Amino acid sequence: MTGFRVRFSVLTERRARRWALWICALFFAWGAFWGLTLTASAQGPSGDAECLTCHSNPDLAMTLPSGEPLSLFVDAENFQTSAHGTLQVQCTQCHTDITGYPHPPANYIDRRDVTLQNYRTCESCHADNYRQTLDSMHRIALAGGNRNAAVCSDCHTAHAVTDPATPRTRIPQTCAQCHSAISDAYAQSVHGEALFNDNNPDVPTCVDCHSAHSIANPTTARFRLDSPQLCAACHTDQAIMSKYGISTNVLNTYVADFHGTTVELFAKQHPDQATNKPVCYDCHGVHDIKSVSDPAAAVATQENLLATCQRCHPDATTASFTAAWMSHYEASPEKYPVVYYINLFYWILIPLTIGALLIFIGSDIFQRARRRLGARHTPHAPRKDEV
């Protein structure tokens, strides 16, 4: 009887342990389930679909302290076809402050404040481009108190991000949001007309001259002195210029004359010091550049060219002043033959003159040396007192 009781006690204890283990396991599983549920809830929506449950409503909006309405609508189709949508970027990857619903209170003052507080999130994925903007003219203007200075989302938008250079006409159109007058002038230029009318891939857009993110101040002496090389990037490219019958010698002829030589010296020795010598855009224009065959171009006719020269040379009053300029051409028998043959004459005369002088000097040195050597070997004649 006593043995039976002992065995019964042992079996009961084992069953109790098993039940205890099962109960603990159930509690652990229950706790893990709710822990994961709460964690997921704390991390925010599980995907864009949950966000769009509310934000696909076109009427969803809020009123900012400034009294301005702020739409909270996100066009799902535009977002899904955007660069971010194609890469399946989740809403909460950019809106990292959203940890669930209801959302934390927004501390925006006005609509511009919404942009300025949110654009920095671009750095998390686009660090290199973001760093380039830190020294740009836009960031300097923003730091100086200009709240309208462009930031990432002003150019790329927030939810409908697409390739900013497809089509290329989108580039000047984007810049036109702030620089409308300049954009209008560009659209009427030889470059702009080729871009907008012919979709020409060879002509420069805003970012080719000013860059996209590290935009420098174009009013500085350094930018001015470097501008000939900027223009030369295209105008010395034989593959591009040969399509349009344009000489690639423009840089060489510019640097060879007094204006270009001085500018090049300043660029190398005093890059931050201004010069009063003209660079390309002083004669051809900045954004309103015309073809040299266009009668309205600043260098197209003698009258226009004279007016252009008079900006620096007010005493230039006759056409003979501009006639001295060879329009970036090197002299040849076909173009400026008088200059060509005068140059040819001096190319022949100067080497011959110098060569003749060298021959004369060489022969003189030879004769003098020969006399001295001959005098050493000739016996001296006896003097009278030795006779």
C-alpha contacts under 8 A as a table, 3 or more apart, distances in Angstrom:
res1	aa1	res2	aa2	distance
1	M	4	F	5.15
1	M	5	R	6.37
2	T	5	R	5.22
2	T	6	V	6.38
3	G	6	V	5.05
3	G	7	R	6.28
4	F	7	R	5.17
4	F	8	F	6.07
5	R	8	F	5.05
5	R	9	S	6.04
6	V	9	S	5.13
6	V	10	V	6.28
7	R	10	V	5.09
7	R	11	L	6.22
8	F	11	L	5.15
8	F	12	T	6.06
9	S	12	T	5.10
9	S	13	E	6.14
10	V	13	E	5.14
10	V	14	R	6.25
11	L	14	R	5.10
11	L	15	R	6.19
12	T	15	R	5.15
12	T	16	A	6.10
13	E	16	A	5.01
13	E	17	R	6.21
14	R	17	R	5.09
14	R	18	R	6.24
15	R	18	R	5.02
15	R	19	W	6.09
16	A	19	W	5.10
16	A	20	A	5.97
17	R	20	A	4.91
17	R	21	L	6.08
18	R	21	L	5.03
18	R	22	W	6.15
19	W	22	W	5.03
19	W	23	I	6.06
20	A	23	I	5.12
20	A	24	C	6.12
21	L	24	C	5.07
21	L	25	A	6.05
22	W	25	A	5.05
22	W	26	L	6.15
23	I	26	L	5.10
23	I	27	F	6.21
24	C	27	F	5.10
24	C	28	F	6.06
25	A	28	F	5.02
25	A	29	A	6.10
26	L	29	A	5.14
26	L	30	W	6.04
27	F	30	W	5.02
27	F	31	G	6.00
28	F	31	G	5.04
28	F	32	A	6.03
29	A	32	A	5.04
29	A	33	F	6.08
30	W	33	F	5.18
30	W	34	W	6.32
31	G	34	W	5.28
31	G	35	G	5.88
32	A	35	G	4.91
32	A	36	L	6.08
33	F	36	L	5.33
33	F	37	T	6.18
34	W	37	T	4.86
34	W	38	L	6.00
35	G	38	L	5.20
35	G	39	T	6.04
36	L	39	T	4.98
36	L	40	A	6.04
37	T	40	A	5.21
37	T	41	S	6.14
38	L	41	S	4.92
38	L	42	A	6.02
39	T	42	A	4.99
39	T	43	Q	6.13
40	A	43	Q	5.09
40	A	44	G	6.55
40	A	45	P	7.78
40	A	46	S	7.44
41	S	44	G	5.39
41	S	45	P	7.04
41	S	99	T	7.55
41	S	100	G	6.17
42	A	99	T	5.41
42	A	100	G	5.85
43	Q	99	T	5.14
43	Q	100	G	6.75
44	G	92	T	7.38
44	G	98	I	6.32
44	G	99	T	4.27
44	G	100	G	4.26
44	G	101	Y	7.61
45	P	48	D	7.47
45	P	50	E	5.95
45	P	51	C	6.67
45	P	92	T	7.65
45	P	99	T	7.70
45	P	100	G	6.51
46	S	50	E	6.94
47	G	50	E	5.83
47	G	51	C	7.04
47	G	90	Q	6.39
47	G	91	C	7.38
48	D	51	C	5.10
48	D	52	L	6.06
48	D	90	Q	6.07
48	D	91	C	5.97
49	A	52	L	5.07
49	A	53	T	6.25
50	E	53	T	5.22
50	E	54	C	7.74
51	C	54	C	6.10
51	C	55	H	6.15
51	C	91	C	7.54
52	L	55	H	4.53
52	L	56	S	4.89
52	L	57	N	7.96
52	L	74	V	7.45
52	L	76	A	7.27
53	T	56	S	6.20
53	T	57	N	7.83
54	C	57	N	5.90
54	C	60	L	7.56
55	H	58	P	7.57
55	H	60	L	6.69
55	H	72	L	6.17
55	H	73	F	4.93
55	H	74	V	5.58
56	S	73	F	5.67
56	S	74	V	5.55
56	S	75	D	6.25
56	S	76	A	6.56
57	N	60	L	5.49
57	N	73	F	5.88
57	N	74	V	7.84
58	P	71	S	7.93
58	P	72	L	7.89
58	P	73	F	5.15
58	P	74	V	7.71
59	D	71	S	7.54
59	D	73	F	7.07
60	L	71	S	6.21
60	L	72	L	5.39
60	L	73	F	5.77
61	A	69	P	6.77
61	A	70	L	5.48
61	A	71	S	4.26
61	A	72	L	4.97
61	A	73	F	7.17
62	M	69	P	5.83
62	M	70	L	5.26
62	M	71	S	6.54
62	M	72	L	7.28
63	T	66	S	7.96
63	T	67	G	5.93
63	T	68	E	5.79
63	T	69	P	4.52
63	T	70	L	5.99
64	L	67	G	5.30
64	L	68	E	5.43
64	L	69	P	6.19
64	L	70	L	6.82
64	L	108	Y	6.86
64	L	109	I	6.26
64	L	110	D	5.79
64	L	111	R	7.45
65	P	68	E	7.37
65	P	108	Y	7.56
65	P	109	I	5.53
65	P	110	D	6.58
66	S	109	I	6.06
66	S	110	D	5.29
67	G	110	D	7.79
68	E	110	D	6.62
68	E	111	R	6.92
70	L	111	R	6.73
74	V	79	F	7.49
74	V	159	H	7.27
75	D	78	N	5.43
75	D	79	F	6.21
76	A	79	F	5.13
76	A	80	Q	6.05
77	E	80	Q	5.19
77	E	81	T	6.29
78	N	81	T	5.37
78	N	82	S	6.09
78	N	159	H	7.50
78	N	160	A	5.58
79	F	82	S	5.04
79	F	84	H	7.18
79	F	85	G	5.41
79	F	159	H	5.47
79	F	160	A	5.23
79	F	161	V	7.71
80	Q	84	H	7.44
80	Q	85	G	4.07
80	Q	86	T	6.19
80	Q	88	Q	7.95
81	T	84	H	8.00
81	T	85	G	5.69
81	T	86	T	5.98
81	T	160	A	7.78
82	S	85	G	5.04
82	S	86	T	6.05
82	S	159	H	7.34
82	S	160	A	5.17
82	S	161	V	5.14
82	S	162	T	5.35
83	A	86	T	5.23
83	A	87	L	6.36
83	A	160	A	7.64
83	A	161	V	5.52
83	A	162	T	5.29
83	A	163	D	7.31
84	H	87	L	5.16
84	H	88	Q	6.09
84	H	89	V	5.24
84	H	159	H	7.72
84	H	161	V	6.70
85	G	88	Q	4.80
85	G	89	V	5.93
86	T	89	V	7.77
89	V	93	Q	6.81
90	Q	93	Q	5.40
90	Q	94	C	7.51
91	C	94	C	5.85
91	C	95	H	6.06
92	T	95	H	4.53
92	T	96	T	5.17
92	T	97	D	7.83
92	T	98	I	6.62
93	Q	96	T	5.81
94	C	121	T	6.02
94	C	122	C	7.68
95	H	98	I	5.82
96	T	99	T	7.44
97	D	104	P	7.72
98	I	101	Y	7.96
98	I	103	H	5.99
98	I	104	P	7.02
99	T	103	H	7.05
100	G	103	H	6.00
108	Y	111	R	7.53
108	Y	113	D	5.76
108	Y	114	V	5.83
109	I	113	D	5.91
109	I	114	V	7.72
110	D	113	D	5.22
110	D	114	V	6.71
111	R	114	V	5.18
111	R	115	T	6.93
112	R	115	T	5.29
112	R	116	L	6.31
112	R	147	R	7.53
112	R	148	N	7.86
113	D	116	L	5.01
113	D	117	Q	5.98
114	V	117	Q	5.42
114	V	118	N	6.29
115	T	118	N	5.32
115	T	119	Y	5.94
115	T	153	S	7.30
116	L	119	Y	5.87
116	L	120	R	7.74
116	L	151	V	7.66
117	Q	120	R	7.00
118	N	121	T	6.02
119	Y	122	C	5.93
119	Y	151	V	6.83
119	Y	152	C	6.05
119	Y	153	S	6.10
120	R	123	E	5.80
121	T	124	S	5.85
122	C	125	C	5.96
122	C	126	H	5.84
122	C	127	A	7.60
122	C	130	Y	7.29
122	C	152	C	7.40
123	E	126	H	4.91
123	E	127	A	4.60
123	E	128	D	7.98
123	E	129	N	7.92
123	E	130	Y	5.53
123	E	131	R	8.00
124	S	127	A	6.11
126	H	129	N	5.65
126	H	130	Y	6.06
127	A	130	Y	5.06
127	A	131	R	6.07
128	D	131	R	5.25
128	D	132	Q	6.41
129	N	132	Q	5.15
129	N	133	T	6.64
129	N	213	H	6.41
130	Y	133	T	5.31
130	Y	134	L	6.90
130	Y	213	H	7.68
131	R	134	L	5.32
131	R	135	D	7.87
132	Q	135	D	6.38
132	Q	136	S	6.95
132	Q	213	H	5.63
132	Q	214	S	4.96
133	T	136	S	4.88
133	T	138	H	7.47
133	T	139	R	6.40
133	T	213	H	5.04
133	T	214	S	5.24
133	T	215	I	7.47
134	L	139	R	5.77
134	L	140	I	7.81
134	L	214	S	7.74
135	D	139	R	6.46
135	D	140	I	6.83
135	D	214	S	6.50
135	D	215	I	7.90
135	D	216	A	7.94
136	S	139	R	5.39
136	S	140	I	6.34
136	S	213	H	6.78
136	S	214	S	4.74
136	S	215	I	4.68
136	S	216	A	5.65
136	S	217	N	7.81
137	M	140	I	5.09
137	M	141	A	6.14
137	M	214	S	7.71
137	M	215	I	5.57
137	M	216	A	5.51
137	M	217	N	5.69
138	H	141	A	5.16
138	H	142	L	6.18
138	H	149	A	5.43
138	H	150	A	5.83
138	H	151	V	7.37
138	H	215	I	7.35
139	R	142	L	4.89
139	R	143	A	6.05
139	R	149	A	7.17
139	R	150	A	7.82
139	R	151	V	7.73
140	I	143	A	5.10
140	I	144	G	6.12
141	A	144	G	4.94
141	A	145	G	6.62
141	A	146	N	5.50
141	A	149	A	6.05
142	L	145	G	5.35
142	L	146	N	4.77
142	L	147	R	5.69
142	L	148	N	7.35
142	L	149	A	5.34
142	L	150	A	7.95
143	A	146	N	7.13
146	N	149	A	5.71
150	A	154	D	5.75
150	A	155	C	7.21
151	V	154	D	5.46
151	V	155	C	7.04
152	C	155	C	5.74
152	C	156	H	6.08
152	C	157	T	7.54
153	S	156	H	4.85
153	S	157	T	4.30
153	S	158	A	5.33
154	D	157	T	5.61
155	C	174	T	6.14
155	C	175	C	7.65
156	H	160	A	7.93
156	H	161	V	5.57
156	H	162	T	7.27
156	H	164	P	6.91
157	T	160	A	6.09
157	T	161	V	5.70
158	A	161	V	6.40
163	D	166	T	5.56
164	P	167	P	7.82
164	P	168	R	7.87
164	P	170	R	6.59
164	P	171	I	6.54
165	A	168	R	4.69
165	A	169	T	7.45
165	A	170	R	6.10
165	A	171	I	5.92
166	T	169	T	7.53
166	T	170	R	6.64
167	P	170	R	5.72
168	R	171	I	5.72
168	R	195	L	7.80
168	R	199	N	7.72
168	R	201	P	7.93
168	R	205	T	7.79
169	T	172	P	6.02
169	T	173	Q	6.45
169	T	195	L	6.78
169	T	196	F	6.43
169	T	199	N	7.70
170	R	173	Q	4.96
170	R	174	T	5.94
171	I	174	T	5.22
171	I	175	C	6.47
171	I	205	T	6.89
171	I	206	C	6.89
171	I	207	V	7.54
172	P	175	C	5.02
172	P	176	A	5.95
172	P	183	S	6.34
172	P	205	T	6.59
172	P	206	C	6.11
173	Q	176	A	4.96
173	Q	177	Q	6.96
173	Q	183	S	7.48
174	T	177	Q	5.75
175	C	178	C	6.03
175	C	179	H	5.87
175	C	180	S	7.55
175	C	183	S	7.26
175	C	206	C	7.68
176	A	179	H	4.58
176	A	180	S	4.29
176	A	181	A	7.70
176	A	182	I	7.52
176	A	183	S	5.35
177	Q	180	S	6.18
179	H	182	I	5.50
179	H	183	S	6.08
180	S	183	S	4.95
180	S	184	D	6.10
181	A	184	D	5.16
181	A	185	A	6.39
182	I	185	A	5.12
182	I	186	Y	6.19
182	I	287	H	6.71
183	S	186	Y	5.00
183	S	187	A	6.11
184	D	187	A	5.10
184	D	188	Q	6.58
185	A	188	Q	5.34
185	A	189	S	6.44
185	A	287	H	5.92
185	A	288	D	5.14
186	Y	189	S	5.04
186	Y	191	H	7.13
186	Y	192	G	5.23
186	Y	287	H	4.93
186	Y	288	D	5.46
186	Y	289	I	7.76
187	A	191	H	7.58
187	A	192	G	4.20
187	A	193	E	5.80
187	A	196	F	7.33
188	Q	192	G	5.94
188	Q	193	E	5.91
188	Q	288	D	6.63
189	S	192	G	5.10
189	S	193	E	5.98
189	S	287	H	6.85
189	S	288	D	4.72
189	S	289	I	5.05
189	S	290	K	5.41
190	V	193	E	5.40
190	V	194	A	6.26
190	V	288	D	7.75
190	V	289	I	6.03
190	V	290	K	5.04
190	V	291	S	5.69
191	H	194	A	5.33
191	H	195	L	6.30
191	H	203	V	5.48
191	H	204	P	6.65
191	H	205	T	7.87
191	H	289	I	7.37
192	G	195	L	5.01
192	G	196	F	6.04
192	G	203	V	7.81
192	G	205	T	7.81
193	E	196	F	5.32
193	E	197	N	5.49
193	E	198	D	7.44
194	A	197	N	5.48
194	A	198	D	5.15
194	A	199	N	6.36
194	A	200	N	5.50
194	A	203	V	7.02
195	L	198	D	5.63
195	L	199	N	4.43
195	L	200	N	4.92
195	L	201	P	7.18
195	L	203	V	6.65
196	F	199	N	5.57
196	F	200	N	7.88
200	N	203	V	6.22
202	D	240	I	6.91
204	P	207	V	7.81
204	P	208	D	5.52
204	P	209	C	7.19
205	T	208	D	5.46
205	T	209	C	7.13
206	C	209	C	5.75
206	C	210	H	5.96
206	C	211	S	7.28
207	V	210	H	4.90
207	V	211	S	4.09
207	V	212	A	4.96
208	D	211	S	5.57
208	D	212	A	7.94
209	C	230	L	6.80
210	H	215	I	5.51
210	H	216	A	6.86
211	S	214	S	6.13
211	S	215	I	5.57
212	A	215	I	6.44
216	A	223	F	7.73
217	N	220	T	6.02
217	N	223	F	7.23
218	P	223	F	5.55
218	P	224	R	7.17
219	T	223	F	6.86
219	T	224	R	7.23
220	T	223	F	5.40
220	T	224	R	6.46
220	T	272	D	7.73
221	A	224	R	5.09
221	A	225	L	6.15
221	A	271	P	6.95
221	A	272	D	5.40
221	A	273	Q	5.93
221	A	274	A	4.93
221	A	275	T	7.70
222	R	225	L	5.19
222	R	226	D	6.09
222	R	267	A	7.31
222	R	271	P	5.27
222	R	272	D	5.26
222	R	273	Q	7.53
222	R	274	A	7.87
223	F	226	D	5.15
223	F	227	S	5.98
224	R	227	S	5.21
224	R	279	V	7.30
225	L	228	P	7.05
225	L	263	V	6.28
225	L	264	E	7.40
225	L	266	F	7.28
225	L	267	A	5.43
225	L	271	P	6.90
225	L	274	A	7.99
225	L	279	V	7.47
226	D	229	Q	5.69
226	D	230	L	6.56
226	D	267	A	6.81
227	S	230	L	4.76
227	S	231	C	6.32
227	S	279	V	7.14
227	S	280	C	7.29
228	P	231	C	5.24
228	P	232	A	6.04
228	P	251	L	7.36
228	P	279	V	6.36
228	P	280	C	6.00
229	Q	232	A	4.78
229	Q	233	A	6.29
230	L	233	A	5.51
230	L	234	C	7.95
231	C	234	C	6.09
231	C	235	H	6.21
231	C	280	C	7.56
232	A	235	H	4.66
232	A	236	T	5.22
232	A	237	D	7.75
232	A	250	V	7.94
232	A	251	L	6.36
233	A	236	T	6.19
233	A	237	D	6.75
234	C	237	D	5.27
234	C	240	I	7.18
234	C	241	M	7.71
235	H	238	Q	7.87
235	H	240	I	7.85
235	H	241	M	6.45
235	H	246	I	7.97
235	H	247	S	7.78
235	H	248	T	5.68
235	H	250	V	7.20
235	H	251	L	7.90
236	T	241	M	7.36
236	T	247	S	7.95
236	T	248	T	4.43
236	T	249	N	6.78
236	T	250	V	7.35
236	T	251	L	7.17
237	D	240	I	5.57
237	D	241	M	6.09
237	D	248	T	6.68
238	Q	241	M	5.21
238	Q	242	S	5.70
238	Q	248	T	6.36
239	A	242	S	5.68
239	A	243	K	7.13
240	I	243	K	5.71
240	I	244	Y	7.52
241	M	244	Y	5.49
241	M	245	G	6.15
241	M	246	I	5.14
241	M	247	S	6.79
241	M	248	T	6.64
242	S	245	G	5.11
242	S	246	I	6.34
242	S	247	S	7.80
243	K	246	I	7.89
247	S	250	V	6.48
247	S	329	Y	7.94
248	T	251	L	7.39
249	N	252	N	5.34
249	N	253	T	6.13
249	N	328	H	6.96
249	N	329	Y	7.37
250	V	253	T	5.37
250	V	254	Y	6.06
250	V	328	H	5.28
250	V	329	Y	7.61
251	L	254	Y	5.05
251	L	255	V	6.04
252	N	255	V	5.20
252	N	256	A	6.00
253	T	256	A	5.05
253	T	257	D	6.53
253	T	328	H	5.43
253	T	329	Y	7.05
253	T	330	E	7.11
254	Y	257	D	5.59
254	Y	259	H	7.19
254	Y	260	G	5.01
254	Y	261	T	7.71
254	Y	328	H	6.80
255	V	258	F	7.58
255	V	259	H	7.29
255	V	260	G	4.00
255	V	261	T	4.95
255	V	264	E	7.07
256	A	260	G	6.39
256	A	261	T	6.06
257	D	260	G	5.60
257	D	261	T	6.03
258	F	261	T	5.25
258	F	262	T	6.17
259	H	262	T	5.44
259	H	263	V	6.32
259	H	277	K	5.54
259	H	278	P	6.39
259	H	279	V	7.82
260	G	263	V	5.03
260	G	264	E	6.04
260	G	277	K	7.79
260	G	278	P	7.85
260	G	279	V	7.39
261	T	264	E	5.18
261	T	265	L	6.23
262	T	265	L	5.14
262	T	266	F	6.23
262	T	277	K	7.16
263	V	266	F	5.11
263	V	267	A	6.11
263	V	275	T	7.02
263	V	277	K	6.57
263	V	278	P	7.93
263	V	279	V	7.57
264	E	267	A	4.99
264	E	268	K	6.29
265	L	268	K	5.26
265	L	269	Q	5.93
265	L	270	H	7.62
266	F	269	Q	5.23
266	F	270	H	4.79
266	F	271	P	5.85
266	F	273	Q	7.23
266	F	275	T	7.28
267	A	270	H	5.81
267	A	271	P	4.48
267	A	272	D	7.99
268	K	271	P	6.15
270	H	273	Q	5.34
271	P	274	A	7.91
278	P	281	Y	7.91
278	P	282	D	5.61
278	P	283	C	7.29
279	V	282	D	5.53
279	V	283	C	7.27
280	C	283	C	5.84
280	C	284	H	6.13
280	C	285	G	7.75
281	Y	284	H	4.89
281	Y	285	G	4.57
281	Y	286	V	5.07
282	D	285	G	5.86
282	D	286	V	7.51
283	C	298	A	6.62
283	C	299	V	6.98
283	C	308	T	6.43
283	C	309	C	7.99
284	H	289	I	5.69
284	H	290	K	7.23
284	H	297	A	7.44
284	H	298	A	6.14
284	H	299	V	6.88
285	G	288	D	5.66
285	G	289	I	4.89
285	G	290	K	7.77
285	G	298	A	7.64
286	V	289	I	6.13
289	I	297	A	7.42
290	K	294	D	6.37
290	K	296	A	7.24
290	K	297	A	5.06
290	K	298	A	7.73
291	S	294	D	5.20
291	S	297	A	6.40
292	V	295	P	7.62
292	V	297	A	5.88
292	V	299	V	6.39
292	V	300	A	5.01
293	S	297	A	7.47
293	S	300	A	6.06
294	D	297	A	5.43
294	D	300	A	6.40
295	P	300	A	5.60
295	P	301	T	6.72
296	A	300	A	6.94
296	A	304	N	7.93
297	A	300	A	5.03
297	A	301	T	7.83
297	A	304	N	7.32
298	A	301	T	7.70
298	A	304	N	5.22
298	A	305	L	5.88
298	A	307	A	7.94
298	A	308	T	6.29
299	V	302	Q	7.41
299	V	304	N	5.75
299	V	305	L	4.52
299	V	308	T	7.25
300	A	304	N	6.44
300	A	305	L	6.73
301	T	304	N	5.17
301	T	305	L	5.94
302	Q	305	L	4.98
302	Q	306	L	5.91
302	Q	319	A	6.63
302	Q	322	T	6.94
303	E	306	L	5.17
303	E	307	A	6.33
303	E	319	A	7.65
304	N	307	A	5.15
304	N	308	T	6.22
305	L	308	T	4.95
305	L	309	C	6.17
305	L	322	T	6.85
306	L	309	C	5.08
306	L	310	Q	6.11
306	L	316	A	7.42
306	L	317	T	7.57
306	L	318	T	7.74
306	L	319	A	6.82
306	L	321	F	7.66
306	L	322	T	6.09
307	A	310	Q	5.10
307	A	311	R	6.92
308	T	311	R	5.72
309	C	312	C	5.88
309	C	313	H	5.79
309	C	314	P	7.74
309	C	316	A	7.40
309	C	322	T	7.68
310	Q	313	H	4.36
310	Q	314	P	4.42
310	Q	315	D	7.07
310	Q	316	A	5.98
310	Q	317	T	7.91
311	R	314	P	6.22
313	H	316	A	5.55
314	P	317	T	7.58
316	A	321	F	6.26
317	T	321	F	7.54
318	T	321	F	5.89
318	T	322	T	7.83
319	A	322	T	5.51
319	A	323	A	6.20
320	S	323	A	4.89
320	S	324	A	6.72
321	F	324	A	5.93
321	F	325	W	7.99
322	T	325	W	5.62
323	A	326	M	7.44
326	M	329	Y	5.62
326	M	330	E	7.45
326	M	331	A	7.78
326	M	336	Y	7.55
329	Y	335	K	7.65
330	E	335	K	7.82
331	A	334	E	7.98
331	A	335	K	5.74
331	A	336	Y	5.28
331	A	337	P	6.51
331	A	339	V	6.11
331	A	340	Y	4.85
332	S	335	K	5.08
332	S	336	Y	6.14
332	S	337	P	5.60
332	S	339	V	7.91
332	S	340	Y	5.21
333	P	336	Y	6.78
333	P	337	P	4.43
333	P	340	Y	6.33
333	P	341	Y	7.62
334	E	337	P	6.07
336	Y	339	V	5.56
336	Y	340	Y	6.32
337	P	340	Y	4.79
337	P	341	Y	6.06
338	V	341	Y	5.40
338	V	342	I	6.15
339	V	342	I	5.16
339	V	343	N	6.05
340	Y	343	N	5.14
340	Y	344	L	6.11
341	Y	344	L	4.78
341	Y	345	F	5.96
342	I	345	F	5.01
342	I	346	Y	6.34
343	N	346	Y	5.21
343	N	347	W	6.04
344	L	347	W	4.90
344	L	348	I	6.29
345	F	348	I	5.27
345	F	349	L	5.89
346	Y	349	L	4.75
346	Y	350	I	5.56
347	W	350	I	5.87
347	W	351	P	6.73
348	I	351	P	5.81
348	I	352	L	6.26
349	L	352	L	5.19
349	L	353	T	5.94
350	I	353	T	5.09
350	I	354	I	6.04
351	P	354	I	5.16
351	P	355	G	5.75
352	L	355	G	4.93
352	L	356	A	5.96
353	T	356	A	5.17
353	T	357	L	6.20
354	I	357	L	5.06
354	I	358	L	6.13
355	G	358	L	5.09
355	G	359	I	6.18
356	A	359	I	5.05
356	A	360	F	6.08
357	L	360	F	5.00
357	L	361	I	6.03
358	L	361	I	5.10
358	L	362	G	5.87
359	I	362	G	5.00
359	I	363	S	6.00
360	F	363	S	5.23
360	F	364	D	6.11
361	I	364	D	5.09
361	I	365	I	6.17
362	G	365	I	5.17
362	G	366	F	6.09
363	S	366	F	4.90
363	S	367	Q	6.10
364	D	367	Q	5.18
364	D	368	R	6.19
365	I	368	R	5.21
365	I	369	A	6.10
366	F	369	A	5.18
366	F	370	R	6.06
367	Q	370	R	4.99
367	Q	371	R	6.16
368	R	371	R	5.20
368	R	372	R	6.32
369	A	372	R	5.21
369	A	373	L	6.22
370	R	373	L	5.19
370	R	374	G	6.03
371	R	374	G	5.03
371	R	375	A	6.04
372	R	375	A	5.15
372	R	376	R	6.50
373	L	376	R	5.35
373	L	377	H	6.88
374	G	377	H	5.48
374	G	378	T	6.37
375	A	378	T	5.31
376	R	379	P	7.99
382	P	386	E	6.21
382	P	387	V	6.97
383	R	386	E	5.30
383	R	387	V	6.81
384	K	387	V	5.36
